Amino acid sequence: MDRGKQREIASKGGKAAHQKGTAHEWTSEEAREAGRKGGMASHRRKQEQTPSADQTSQTNEEQTVASSNPEQMMGTDGLP
């Protein structure tokens, strides 16, 4: 079903619920709480996706050590 048709059907359902008096009306307190929960969930997802500062610094240190020893990078271990 295309978005336009789906939106039209949802709109009719919302209008009918308001006419019937069964539609949910958000209070400012409910809206505030929902926004707070959404913000916390979003922040938590962002933290899980980005590495922490400790992980980043370890990676940088490992790269510095490896780049300072070309033999170690190539895996020759000093063999001719």
Biopython code that builds the backbone (N, CA, C, O; Angstrom):
import numpy as np
from Bio.PDB.StructureBuilder import StructureBuilder

atoms = [
    (1, "MET", "N", (0.858, -1.176, 0.000)),
    (1, "MET", "CA", (0.000, 0.000, 0.000)),
    (1, "MET", "C", (0.902, 1.236, 0.000)),
    (1, "MET", "O", (1.870, 1.308, 0.756)),
    (2, "ASP", "N", (0.578, 2.190, -0.841)),
    (2, "ASP", "CA", (1.423, 3.381, -0.907)),
    (2, "ASP", "C", (1.181, 4.287, 0.303)),
    (2, "ASP", "O", (0.152, 4.196, 0.973)),
    (3, "ARG", "N", (2.142, 5.148, 0.561)),
    (3, "ARG", "CA", (2.095, 6.014, 1.751)),
    (3, "ARG", "C", (0.864, 6.908, 1.788)),
    (3, "ARG", "O", (0.272, 7.112, 2.848)),
    (4, "GLY", "N", (0.479, 7.438, 0.638)),
    (4, "GLY", "CA", (-0.672, 8.332, 0.580)),
    (4, "GLY", "C", (-1.954, 7.645, 1.013)),
    (4, "GLY", "O", (-2.738, 8.203, 1.780)),
    (5, "LYS", "N", (-2.164, 6.436, 0.520)),
    (5, "LYS", "CA", (-3.366, 5.667, 0.877)),
    (5, "LYS", "C", (-3.351, 5.319, 2.364)),
    (5, "LYS", "O", (-4.378, 5.414, 3.036)),
    (6, "GLN", "N", (-2.194, 4.919, 2.874)),
    (6, "GLN", "CA", (-2.064, 4.559, 4.282)),
    (6, "GLN", "C", (-2.341, 5.779, 5.163)),
    (6, "GLN", "O", (-3.014, 5.674, 6.189)),
    (7, "ARG", "N", (-1.828, 6.907, 4.761)),
    (7, "ARG", "CA", (-2.034, 8.129, 5.526)),
    (7, "ARG", "C", (-3.510, 8.540, 5.527)),
    (7, "ARG", "O", (-4.037, 8.992, 6.543)),
    (8, "GLU", "N", (-4.157, 8.378, 4.389)),
    (8, "GLU", "CA", (-5.582, 8.716, 4.270)),
    (8, "GLU", "C", (-6.424, 7.854, 5.215)),
    (8, "GLU", "O", (-7.321, 8.355, 5.893)),
    (9, "ILE", "N", (-6.126, 6.560, 5.249)),
    (9, "ILE", "CA", (-6.870, 5.645, 6.126)),
    (9, "ILE", "C", (-6.637, 6.000, 7.595)),
    (9, "ILE", "O", (-7.578, 6.016, 8.388)),
    (10, "ALA", "N", (-5.394, 6.283, 7.954)),
    (10, "ALA", "CA", (-5.073, 6.645, 9.336)),
    (10, "ALA", "C", (-5.764, 7.942, 9.726)),
    (10, "ALA", "O", (-6.245, 8.083, 10.850)),
    (11, "SER", "N", (-5.810, 8.875, 8.809)),
    (11, "SER", "CA", (-6.463, 10.153, 9.072)),
    (11, "SER", "C", (-7.944, 9.952, 9.367)),
    (11, "SER", "O", (-8.488, 10.553, 10.293)),
    (12, "LYS", "N", (-8.588, 9.111, 8.580)),
    (12, "LYS", "CA", (-10.015, 8.832, 8.802)),
    (12, "LYS", "C", (-10.232, 8.198, 10.172)),
    (12, "LYS", "O", (-11.190, 8.526, 10.872)),
    (13, "GLY", "N", (-9.344, 7.295, 10.546)),
    (13, "GLY", "CA", (-9.468, 6.651, 11.859)),
    (13, "GLY", "C", (-9.295, 7.641, 12.986)),
    (13, "GLY", "O", (-10.017, 7.581, 13.982)),
    (14, "GLY", "N", (-8.349, 8.550, 12.844)),
    (14, "GLY", "CA", (-8.131, 9.562, 13.875)),
    (14, "GLY", "C", (-9.308, 10.507, 14.006)),
    (14, "GLY", "O", (-9.712, 10.856, 15.115)),
    (15, "LYS", "N", (-9.858, 10.922, 12.875)),
    (15, "LYS", "CA", (-11.020, 11.821, 12.905)),
    (15, "LYS", "C", (-12.223, 11.136, 13.541)),
    (15, "LYS", "O", (-12.958, 11.748, 14.315)),
    (16, "ALA", "N", (-12.419, 9.858, 13.209)),
    (16, "ALA", "CA", (-13.541, 9.117, 13.774)),
    (16, "ALA", "C", (-13.394, 8.976, 15.287)),
    (16, "ALA", "O", (-14.371, 9.098, 16.026)),
    (17, "ALA", "N", (-12.174, 8.718, 15.740)),
    (17, "ALA", "CA", (-11.942, 8.571, 17.183)),
    (17, "ALA", "C", (-12.208, 9.882, 17.916)),
    (17, "ALA", "O", (-12.752, 9.873, 19.021)),
    (18, "HIS", "N", (-11.831, 11.000, 17.316)),
    (18, "HIS", "CA", (-12.085, 12.291, 17.946)),
    (18, "HIS", "C", (-13.575, 12.582, 18.006)),
    (18, "HIS", "O", (-14.067, 13.093, 19.012)),
    (19, "GLN", "N", (-14.298, 12.263, 16.938)),
    (19, "GLN", "CA", (-15.743, 12.485, 16.933)),
    (19, "GLN", "C", (-16.423, 11.624, 17.981)),
    (19, "GLN", "O", (-17.360, 12.067, 18.646)),
    (20, "LYS", "N", (-15.957, 10.410, 18.126)),
    (20, "LYS", "CA", (-16.545, 9.474, 19.085)),
    (20, "LYS", "C", (-16.158, 9.831, 20.520)),
    (20, "LYS", "O", (-16.847, 9.456, 21.469)),
    (21, "GLY", "N", (-15.056, 10.552, 20.666)),
    (21, "GLY", "CA", (-14.600, 10.939, 22.006)),
    (21, "GLY", "C", (-13.660, 9.941, 22.646)),
    (21, "GLY", "O", (-13.414, 10.008, 23.850)),
    (22, "THR", "N", (-13.131, 9.017, 21.863)),
    (22, "THR", "CA", (-12.232, 8.006, 22.422)),
    (22, "THR", "C", (-10.769, 8.244, 22.057)),
    (22, "THR", "O", (-9.906, 7.441, 22.414)),
    (23, "ALA", "N", (-10.482, 9.328, 21.358)),
    (23, "ALA", "CA", (-9.108, 9.619, 20.956)),
    (23, "ALA", "C", (-8.301, 10.074, 22.165)),
    (23, "ALA", "O", (-8.829, 10.705, 23.080)),
    (24, "HIS", "N", (-7.024, 9.746, 22.155)),
    (24, "HIS", "CA", (-6.153, 10.148, 23.264)),
    (24, "HIS", "C", (-5.692, 11.584, 23.076)),
    (24, "HIS", "O", (-5.201, 11.949, 22.008)),
    (25, "GLU", "N", (-5.846, 12.373, 24.082)),
    (25, "GLU", "CA", (-5.357, 13.758, 24.084)),
    (25, "GLU", "C", (-4.197, 13.816, 25.067)),
    (25, "GLU", "O", (-4.371, 13.518, 26.249)),
    (26, "TRP", "N", (-3.032, 14.192, 24.596)),
    (26, "TRP", "CA", (-1.848, 14.253, 25.448)),
    (26, "TRP", "C", (-1.939, 15.451, 26.392)),
    (26, "TRP", "O", (-2.268, 16.560, 25.971)),
    (27, "THR", "N", (-1.646, 15.218, 27.663)),
    (27, "THR", "CA", (-1.469, 16.334, 28.589)),
    (27, "THR", "C", (-0.021, 16.789, 28.461)),
    (27, "THR", "O", (0.812, 16.063, 27.919)),
    (28, "SER", "N", (0.278, 17.972, 28.952)),
    (28, "SER", "CA", (1.660, 18.449, 28.854)),
    (28, "SER", "C", (2.603, 17.541, 29.658)),
    (28, "SER", "O", (3.758, 17.355, 29.275)),
    (29, "GLU", "N", (2.118, 16.985, 30.755)),
    (29, "GLU", "CA", (2.951, 16.090, 31.571)),
    (29, "GLU", "C", (3.247, 14.782, 30.815)),
    (29, "GLU", "O", (4.375, 14.291, 30.840)),
    (30, "GLU", "N", (2.239, 14.231, 30.153)),
    (30, "GLU", "CA", (2.450, 13.009, 29.374)),
    (30, "GLU", "C", (3.422, 13.259, 28.218)),
    (30, "GLU", "O", (4.299, 12.439, 27.945)),
    (31, "ALA", "N", (3.259, 14.377, 27.556)),
    (31, "ALA", "CA", (4.139, 14.715, 26.440)),
    (31, "ALA", "C", (5.571, 14.915, 26.926)),
    (31, "ALA", "O", (6.516, 14.481, 26.267)),
    (32, "ARG", "N", (5.734, 15.561, 28.059)),
    (32, "ARG", "CA", (7.068, 15.789, 28.624)),
    (32, "ARG", "C", (7.745, 14.457, 28.948)),
    (32, "ARG", "O", (8.922, 14.260, 28.645)),
    (33, "GLU", "N", (6.994, 13.548, 29.564)),
    (33, "GLU", "CA", (7.545, 12.244, 29.933)),
    (33, "GLU", "C", (7.917, 11.431, 28.689)),
    (33, "GLU", "O", (8.966, 10.787, 28.663)),
    (34, "ALA", "N", (7.069, 11.458, 27.667)),
    (34, "ALA", "CA", (7.363, 10.734, 26.425)),
    (34, "ALA", "C", (8.611, 11.302, 25.754)),
    (34, "ALA", "O", (9.439, 10.546, 25.247)),
    (35, "GLY", "N", (8.749, 12.604, 25.747)),
    (35, "GLY", "CA", (9.921, 13.230, 25.161)),
    (35, "GLY", "C", (11.190, 12.890, 25.920)),
    (35, "GLY", "O", (12.243, 12.672, 25.320)),
    (36, "ARG", "N", (11.087, 12.845, 27.229)),
    (36, "ARG", "CA", (12.239, 12.494, 28.059)),
    (36, "ARG", "C", (12.690, 11.061, 27.774)),
    (36, "ARG", "O", (13.883, 10.796, 27.627)),
    (37, "LYS", "N", (11.731, 10.146, 27.699)),
    (37, "LYS", "CA", (12.068, 8.747, 27.424)),
    (37, "LYS", "C", (12.696, 8.592, 26.038)),
    (37, "LYS", "O", (13.659, 7.845, 25.867)),
    (38, "GLY", "N", (12.153, 9.293, 25.062)),
    (38, "GLY", "CA", (12.701, 9.226, 23.712)),
    (38, "GLY", "C", (14.118, 9.770, 23.650)),
    (38, "GLY", "O", (14.978, 9.208, 22.973)),
    (39, "GLY", "N", (14.355, 10.858, 24.355)),
    (39, "GLY", "CA", (15.691, 11.444, 24.392)),
    (39, "GLY", "C", (16.698, 10.524, 25.051)),
    (39, "GLY", "O", (17.839, 10.416, 24.604)),
    (40, "MET", "N", (16.271, 9.859, 26.119)),
    (40, "MET", "CA", (17.178, 8.930, 26.801)),
    (40, "MET", "C", (17.514, 7.742, 25.903)),
    (40, "MET", "O", (18.664, 7.307, 25.853)),
    (41, "ALA", "N", (16.517, 7.216, 25.196)),
    (41, "ALA", "CA", (16.751, 6.073, 24.311)),
    (41, "ALA", "C", (17.692, 6.468, 23.174)),
    (41, "ALA", "O", (18.587, 5.705, 22.811)),
    (42, "SER", "N", (17.489, 7.647, 22.621)),
    (42, "SER", "CA", (18.333, 8.130, 21.527)),
    (42, "SER", "C", (19.768, 8.306, 22.006)),
    (42, "SER", "O", (20.706, 7.909, 21.314)),
    (43, "HIS", "N", (19.943, 8.887, 23.165)),
    (43, "HIS", "CA", (21.276, 9.110, 23.723)),
    (43, "HIS", "C", (21.976, 7.774, 23.982)),
    (43, "HIS", "O", (23.170, 7.630, 23.720)),
    (44, "ARG", "N", (21.227, 6.807, 24.494)),
    (44, "ARG", "CA", (21.804, 5.492, 24.792)),
    (44, "ARG", "C", (22.264, 4.806, 23.498)),
    (44, "ARG", "O", (23.330, 4.190, 23.476)),
    (45, "ARG", "N", (21.478, 4.905, 22.424)),
    (45, "ARG", "CA", (21.873, 4.307, 21.146)),
    (45, "ARG", "C", (23.134, 4.955, 20.605)),
    (45, "ARG", "O", (24.010, 4.266, 20.083)),
    (46, "LYS", "N", (23.238, 6.276, 20.724)),
    (46, "LYS", "CA", (24.430, 6.976, 20.234)),
    (46, "LYS", "C", (25.668, 6.545, 21.003)),
    (46, "LYS", "O", (26.741, 6.392, 20.418)),
    (47, "GLN", "N", (25.530, 6.349, 22.308)),
    (47, "GLN", "CA", (26.675, 5.923, 23.110)),
    (47, "GLN", "C", (27.129, 4.519, 22.729)),
    (47, "GLN", "O", (28.325, 4.228, 22.741)),
    (48, "GLU", "N", (26.180, 3.648, 22.390)),
    (48, "GLU", "CA", (26.529, 2.280, 22.017)),
    (48, "GLU", "C", (27.219, 2.231, 20.656)),
    (48, "GLU", "O", (28.014, 1.325, 20.403)),
    (49, "GLN", "N", (26.928, 3.187, 19.778)),
    (49, "GLN", "CA", (27.493, 3.181, 18.432)),
    (49, "GLN", "C", (28.890, 3.763, 18.377)),
    (49, "GLN", "O", (29.687, 3.333, 17.543)),
    (50, "THR", "N", (29.222, 4.715, 19.222)),
    (50, "THR", "CA", (30.532, 5.355, 19.168)),
    (50, "THR", "C", (31.447, 4.739, 20.219)),
    (50, "THR", "O", (31.015, 4.512, 21.350)),
    (51, "PRO", "N", (32.709, 4.464, 19.868)),
    (51, "PRO", "CA", (33.629, 3.881, 20.846)),
    (51, "PRO", "C", (33.955, 4.896, 21.934)),
    (51, "PRO", "O", (33.960, 6.105, 21.700)),
    (52, "SER", "N", (34.224, 4.384, 23.111)),
    (52, "SER", "CA", (34.567, 5.267, 24.220)),
    (52, "SER", "C", (35.960, 5.853, 24.007)),
    (52, "SER", "O", (36.700, 5.394, 23.136)),
    (53, "ALA", "N", (36.316, 6.849, 24.786)),
    (53, "ALA", "CA", (37.623, 7.504, 24.666)),
    (53, "ALA", "C", (38.751, 6.515, 24.960)),
    (53, "ALA", "O", (39.811, 6.588, 24.337)),
    (54, "ASP", "N", (38.536, 5.584, 25.908)),
    (54, "ASP", "CA", (39.557, 4.592, 26.235)),
    (54, "ASP", "C", (39.850, 3.688, 25.039)),
    (54, "ASP", "O", (41.011, 3.409, 24.741)),
    (55, "GLN", "N", (38.802, 3.229, 24.356)),
    (55, "GLN", "CA", (38.988, 2.361, 23.201)),
    (55, "GLN", "C", (39.701, 3.102, 22.078)),
    (55, "GLN", "O", (40.561, 2.537, 21.402)),
    (56, "THR", "N", (39.344, 4.370, 21.879)),
    (56, "THR", "CA", (39.958, 5.166, 20.825)),
    (56, "THR", "C", (41.433, 5.387, 21.107)),
    (56, "THR", "O", (42.255, 5.265, 20.199)),
    (57, "SER", "N", (41.789, 5.711, 22.347)),
    (57, "SER", "CA", (43.194, 5.968, 22.664)),
    (57, "SER", "C", (44.015, 4.692, 22.561)),
    (57, "SER", "O", (45.171, 4.751, 22.142)),
    (58, "GLN", "N", (43.461, 3.539, 22.928)),
    (58, "GLN", "CA", (44.183, 2.282, 22.784)),
    (58, "GLN", "C", (44.465, 2.004, 21.317)),
    (58, "GLN", "O", (45.574, 1.607, 20.960)),
    (59, "THR", "N", (43.489, 2.205, 20.486)),
    (59, "THR", "CA", (43.660, 1.962, 19.056)),
    (59, "THR", "C", (44.744, 2.870, 18.498)),
    (59, "THR", "O", (45.587, 2.415, 17.724)),
    (60, "ASN", "N", (44.742, 4.131, 18.870)),
    (60, "ASN", "CA", (45.762, 5.061, 18.391)),
    (60, "ASN", "C", (47.148, 4.666, 18.871)),
    (60, "ASN", "O", (48.113, 4.753, 18.112)),
    (61, "GLU", "N", (47.261, 4.231, 20.126)),
    (61, "GLU", "CA", (48.550, 3.808, 20.661)),
    (61, "GLU", "C", (49.057, 2.576, 19.919)),
    (61, "GLU", "O", (50.242, 2.493, 19.596)),
    (62, "GLU", "N", (48.174, 1.621, 19.644)),
    (62, "GLU", "CA", (48.571, 0.418, 18.936)),
    (62, "GLU", "C", (49.042, 0.757, 17.526)),
    (62, "GLU", "O", (50.008, 0.171, 17.038)),
    (63, "GLN", "N", (48.373, 1.690, 16.874)),
    (63, "GLN", "CA", (48.773, 2.084, 15.530)),
    (63, "GLN", "C", (50.133, 2.766, 15.552)),
    (63, "GLN", "O", (50.938, 2.552, 14.645)),
    (64, "THR", "N", (50.407, 3.578, 16.562)),
    (64, "THR", "CA", (51.681, 4.280, 16.668)),
    (64, "THR", "C", (52.815, 3.285, 16.847)),
    (64, "THR", "O", (53.858, 3.408, 16.205)),
    (65, "VAL", "N", (52.618, 2.298, 17.718)),
    (65, "VAL", "CA", (53.650, 1.290, 17.952)),
    (65, "VAL", "C", (53.903, 0.496, 16.673)),
    (65, "VAL", "O", (55.059, 0.266, 16.316)),
    (66, "ALA", "N", (52.873, 0.082, 15.992)),
    (66, "ALA", "CA", (53.018, -0.713, 14.777)),
    (66, "ALA", "C", (53.695, 0.085, 13.673)),
    (66, "ALA", "O", (54.517, -0.463, 12.938)),
    (67, "SER", "N", (53.374, 1.352, 13.541)),
    (67, "SER", "CA", (53.962, 2.141, 12.463)),
    (67, "SER", "C", (55.411, 2.506, 12.750)),
    (67, "SER", "O", (56.143, 2.843, 11.820)),
    (68, "SER", "N", (55.850, 2.450, 14.005)),
    (68, "SER", "CA", (57.231, 2.772, 14.315)),
    (68, "SER", "C", (58.153, 1.572, 14.066)),
    (68, "SER", "O", (59.374, 1.733, 14.072)),
    (69, "ASN", "N", (57.606, 0.390, 13.850)),
    (69, "ASN", "CA", (58.400, -0.803, 13.599)),
    (69, "ASN", "C", (57.895, -1.463, 12.315)),
    (69, "ASN", "O", (56.987, -2.293, 12.372)),
    (70, "PRO", "N", (58.466, -1.108, 11.156)),
    (70, "PRO", "CA", (57.981, -1.643, 9.882)),
    (70, "PRO", "C", (58.099, -3.154, 9.779)),
    (70, "PRO", "O", (57.274, -3.792, 9.125)),
    (71, "GLU", "N", (59.110, -3.738, 10.410)),
    (71, "GLU", "CA", (59.262, -5.189, 10.351)),
    (71, "GLU", "C", (58.093, -5.878, 11.026)),
    (71, "GLU", "O", (57.614, -6.910, 10.556)),
    (72, "GLN", "N", (57.639, -5.308, 12.123)),
    (72, "GLN", "CA", (56.508, -5.879, 12.839)),
    (72, "GLN", "C", (55.245, -5.766, 11.986)),
    (72, "GLN", "O", (54.412, -6.672, 11.989)),
    (73, "MET", "N", (55.102, -4.678, 11.269)),
    (73, "MET", "CA", (53.941, -4.484, 10.422)),
    (73, "MET", "C", (53.924, -5.508, 9.292)),
    (73, "MET", "O", (52.860, -6.014, 8.936)),
    (74, "MET", "N", (55.083, -5.821, 8.724)),
    (74, "MET", "CA", (55.155, -6.727, 7.590)),
    (74, "MET", "C", (55.145, -8.174, 8.046)),
    (74, "MET", "O", (54.895, -9.071, 7.240)),
    (75, "GLY", "N", (55.410, -8.419, 9.311)),
    (75, "GLY", "CA", (55.410, -9.778, 9.836)),
    (75, "GLY", "C", (56.674, -10.545, 9.508)),
    (75, "GLY", "O", (56.654, -11.776, 9.492)),
    (76, "THR", "N", (57.779, -9.849, 9.246)),
    (76, "THR", "CA", (59.031, -10.552, 8.893)),
    (76, "THR", "C", (59.829, -10.918, 10.124)),
    (76, "THR", "O", (60.671, -11.814, 10.068)),
    (77, "ASP", "N", (59.588, -10.253, 11.223)),
    (77, "ASP", "CA", (60.306, -10.515, 12.476)),
    (77, "ASP", "C", (61.825, -10.520, 12.304)),
    (77, "ASP", "O", (62.520, -11.292, 12.966)),
    (78, "GLY", "N", (62.339, -9.674, 11.433)),
    (78, "GLY", "CA", (63.770, -9.527, 11.257)),
    (78, "GLY", "C", (64.404, -10.585, 10.375)),
    (78, "GLY", "O", (65.631, -10.660, 10.305)),
    (79, "LEU", "N", (63.617, -11.397, 9.705)),
    (79, "LEU", "CA", (64.173, -12.429, 8.813)),
    (79, "LEU", "C", (64.605, -11.792, 7.498)),
    (79, "LEU", "O", (63.952, -10.864, 7.022)),
    (80, "PRO", "N", (65.719, -12.286, 6.889)),
    (80, "PRO", "CA", (66.208, -11.708, 5.637)),
    (80, "PRO", "C", (65.288, -11.903, 4.470)),
    (80, "PRO", "O", (65.592, -11.460, 3.363)),
]
sb = StructureBuilder()
sb.init_structure("model")
sb.init_model(0)
sb.init_chain("A")
sb.init_seg("    ")
for serial, (resi, resn, name, xyz) in enumerate(atoms, 1):
    if name == "N":
        sb.init_residue(resn, " ", resi, " ")
    sb.init_atom(name, np.array(xyz, "f"), 0.0, 1.0, " ", f" {name:<3s}", serial, name[0])
structure = sb.get_structure()
